[in-house]
């Protein structure tokens, strides 16, 4: 489960004030007689987000939770499943995904023998740590569940392709979705429509897309948090930015909706980047030998002080009244303190005081987060800045020549540049420049502005954004996945049709965008240009 910022998560309810271009998520579709029953694996921020979106915008029912942390599991269950009922109903609460698989296997055996058993689930949201995705998917696949896996799909290319080859034969009966929520936001859907259907700027020539992670957000997730070490999880290009690469391929490879033309595949990829800032050589001299913020003489002046970030009033600390991300990541039971802020602060500071030294076993260091650790003394190694450049050559189709404006038929040479940068004030508020043959577009998180070379006019669009999570992407993805499951379960649809109509992203596209990340990483590490077709044939092969 890759990290998301507070802005990405969205508020806990629907009572917030809305901006002019924000709307409430749509009401849930009508409930079927046997609505899809949903299992959430992982009660962290993403698991809770998908549960909330399911209740608010889908026609599914949250039926079970699998989570090892007792407080998280019980709190999730009370809020989304069993309310004040004690104990939870049979089949609603599991300590982890393995316990669920064992219970479900046994339930089916009991059912076959004629025993009355609790109703099972139809689909699962996988929201555990990234490095666990592969094993969970492989365990669920034989159970025949529909699956939505939080991005990234897996942390190695081999695991991604193994998942593909396991799930591909099941596509006739089951749908599969990935947490590429950016595809489902009204903003990005409008941008794609303007580019591919309305040809608002002619043929695309170049795209420059930036993800500003945010200076303290990066320190939380990628210096102190779960995603700090490539050896434990994966490169930051995968854990943070794989859906940015997916969006670029969605805009640059895919034909316009309704077209049966093949994808315009890339020619090459290059990449550069490194860990530039969060390393010991950047440590302020005034900090001396301190390794923990709470004992550091320079703490008051440090932008990355854990006390400043998690306790103070400058960002989203406890003193702002926030008890959600990132506070709830540091102290999962923060809500248990209720209105007693002093006790919550004491518990939070105690957590931040935890540290390690030379005597601490490496497996202990690797097994957990150290949110009070000095960002310049951490064991992080993932890039805090990276650029990826993908190119496309001319690839005209003979059949398109008659209807196209020129001989290339919108399949001319082009390139896309992606920039991920940690040191920004903006926090995950992506922005994109698109340059075409007849105009250019600037798109930020809320607006799309077109400069039309033909007319000289400037036109600005403000898509109505659903106000929760990724500009409505969280709700959109959840709603579409559950609708696909419902159509297969209750509407007699073939899974392939539901996948295409509601999810709109094939298993092949999922593998392609992840493969592009791994190819870019190879290019960065080896300082070379990767030929896409040669690399694909060698590392992925026939799908």
C-alpha positions, 0 to 999 in steps of 0.5 A: 500500500503506497503512501498518500498525503492528507490531501489525497486521503480526503476528510473523514466525512462529507460535512466539509466546506466545498470549493466552487469546483468541488461536488459531493460524490454521487449517491450509491447506485441502486442495491442489488438483491444480493449486493457485492460483499467486500473484504478489506485486507489492511486497515491502514489509511488506504483500506479505510479510504476504500471502505469509506468510498464503498459505503458512500458511493458504491452498491457494495457491502463491507463484510470483513476486515483482515488486519493484524493490529488489534486496535485498527481491526476493531476500530475498522470493524466498529465503524464499517461492519459490525457497529457496537455488536460484540463480539464480531459476527463469524467471518467478519474479523481476521488477524491477517490474510492467511487467517482469512484464507484458512477460514474461507477454505474451511467454510467452503468445505463445510458448505459442501458437506451440507453444513449451514455456514456464514455467507462468503465475500465476492471481492477483496481490496488488498491494502497491505504493504507493497512487498506483501501484494504478490503473496496475497494475490496468489493466495486469493486467486484460487478462491475465485475472488474479484480483486482490487490491489492498491498500487503498486501491483508488486515490488519486483518485475518477476512478481508482477509478471507472475501475477499476470500469468496467474490471473490472465486465465481467470479473466473470463470470470473475474475482474481485477483492478489496480489502485491507479486512482488518477485514471478515475478523477473527473479532472484527468478524464476530462483531460484525456477526452480533450486530448484524444476525443476532441483533439483540442490541441491537435496531435500530442508532441510533448508532455511534461508532468511533475509530481511535487511530493512535498518536503515534509511528506517525503520525509515522513514516508520515504525517509522515516517511513515504510518506503525509505529503503529500496531493499525492503520495498522498492524504488520511490519511482514505483512506490510513489509515482507508478500511477503517474507513469500509468497516466502518461502511458494512458494519454500517450499509448492508448487510442481514443475511446471506441477505437480498435486501433492498437496502442502506440507503444514507446520506443525508448526510456531514459532516467536520471535521479538520486538521493540528493538531500536526505543524507548525512552530508547535508546534516546541519553542523549545529545538530552535532551527534544527535540521531533523534529530534527530541534530543537534538540541539538544532531541533527548533530550527529544523524544517524536518523536526519530528516535533514540528511535523507531528506535534506542532501547528505548522503542518498537520501536527496534533496541535492543528487538531488533526488525528489522521494521517500522518499522526495516525501512522505514528500512533495508530490508536491516537483516536482512543485518547478522545479529547484528552489532547495532553495524554495524546501528546505525551503518547505521541512524544514517547513514540517519537523518542524511540530510536536505534543505535549500533547495538540494535539488530538490523532486522529490528531496524528494518522491521519498523518505522522510526518517525523521531529519527533525524532525517539526515541519520536515517537508513533511507536510500530511495531517490528524492528526485528523479526524471524519466523521459519516454520517447515514441517514434512514428508508427502510422497504421495503413488503415488510418491514412484515409481519415487522418489529417496527415500520413501519421494518423496521430501516431507521430513521434512524441515524448513524455517527461516525468519529474518527481521532486521531494523539495516542494511546498506543493504536496502531491498537487501535480501539474502537467504541460501538454504541447500539441501541433495546434495548441498547448495545455496547462493542467493543474489539480483543479483547472485545464487551460487550453491555448488554441494556436488556430483561433488565438483563444484561451479556454479554461475548464474547471472540472467538477471534482468529487471532493474526497481523495485524489480529486474524486479518483478514490471514489471513482475507482471504488465505485467502478470496481464494485459496479463491475463485480455487481454486474458479473454477480447479479447482472449476468455480465461476462467479466471481460465486458465488465472489466472493459466497461467499468474498470477501463484498464486491462491487466496488460495495461497494468503490467505495461505501466509497471514494466515501464517503471522497472525499465526506467530504473534500469536506465537510471542505474546503468546510465543508459537508454533502454530500447523498449521493445528489446527490453520488453521481449527480454524481460517480459515476453509474450503476454 
